[in-house]
């Protein structure tokens, strides 16, 4: 009887090399959670970079349009005054600008001769933060 018990102890006490099914499942779960986290961070970063890129393009379009209008006025102020309203698009960004009469501040109500108000808006998406609005003034005489 003693020989049978000692042989059982030997069988149960011997550990075979390798991983158990539970260890494999736990490691797969940890790897899956880690991969999902990295994917979510990558997606979020990609969306923010895309939005920043569009915002930069919108700012550059606004600046380019303002400088273009100023240059046209400087080249020939009689033919290019007052500037006209317009729309342009580039790289997924649409730019609209409207020209209106400029008025004196503090409610005086009188318009300013040879000065126009220029409202520019650039938009690239449907969200509230996907728009840049700039107001500037253009003068016939610098």
PETA-V845862 format. One line per field, one symbol per residue. phi: phi as a letter, one per 40 degrees, with the letter a starting at -180 (. if undefined). A space follows every 10 residues. Layout:
phi=???
//
This chain:
phi=.ccccccccc ccccbcchbc cccccccccc cccccccccc cccccccccc cccccccccc cccccccccc cccccacccb bccbcaaaaa fgbbbbbbba ccbccggcgc cccgbbcbbb bbbbabcccc abbbbabbbc bc
//
